[in-house]
Amino acid sequence: MELSFANKVYAVVATIPQGAVLTYKQVAYLAGRPGAWRAVGNILSKNYDPAIPCHRVIRSDGKPGGYNRGERNKRNLLGQEGINLVSLK
């Protein structure tokens, strides 16, 4: 049985280690649909499973992007993991 695209996205994001990030575009590519980066954002906006660290997925321009618990929380979580979004640009 093949996983749905959403489950593939969750599986990819679950492997992002602490202190690392992927872009929405990279997640889409790794989940098998390279052009579906907007769909990745939509899928992750509905995630409340703490085992899926969706705060580690950012925009390609280095900005944090959306987060269902608020952008400030996303920035704080990334900062706690040693990720400086300014240096990613």
N, C-alpha and C positions, 0 to 999 in steps of 0.2 A: 504494500500500500504506500503510495507516494504522499509525502507531506504537502500540506497546503503551503502557499507562498508565505502566509503569516507565520506558520510554524517554522518554515525555513529561516525567516527573518529572526524570530526568537532564538533559534538554534545558533545562528551566527553571532547575535549580540551577546548571548550567554557565554561565548568564548572570549570576549574582549577582556583582557586582564586588567586588574586595578592599575591605574597610572597610564593607561593607554586609551586611545580613541580611534574610532573609524568614522568616516563620513557617511551620510545617508547614501551617497552614490556607491561607496565601497561596499556597504552592506547589501544594497540591491544587486550589485555584481556577484558578490559571494553567495547570495541566495538564489542566483540563477536568472535574474531579470534585470540586466544592466540599466535599462531605461526607466526603471520603476522606483526612483529615489523618492518621489512624492508619496507613493504608496507605502514606502517604508516609514516615512514620518507619520502617516495616517495610522498605520498598524501600531507603531510604538506609542502613539498618543493614547491608546486604549489599554496599555500595559500597566498593571499594578502589582505584578509579581516581582518581589525583590530579588529573585534569582536571575532576572533579566535586567541587567544594568543599562537601561536605555539612556541614562544620563551620559554614557560614554559615546554616544553617537552625536556628531556635530555637523554643521554645514561645511561645505567645501571651502568657503571663504574664511574659515576659522572662527566664525561666530557660533554661539552655542545652539541656536535653533530652538525649537519648542520643547516643552517638557510639561507633562500633565500635573506636575506638582509646583510649577512656576519656574521661570527662567532664573530667578535669584537662587532658588534651591539647587538648580542644575549647576550654576556657577560655583556655589559653595561646595557641593559634592566633588566637582572636578578639582577645585582648589585643595580640598582635603587630600586628594589623591596625587597632588603635586603637578597638576596640569594647569599651565598658564595659557589661557586662550589668546592673549595678546601676542605671545611668541609663536603661535601657530600660523599667523598670517603670512 
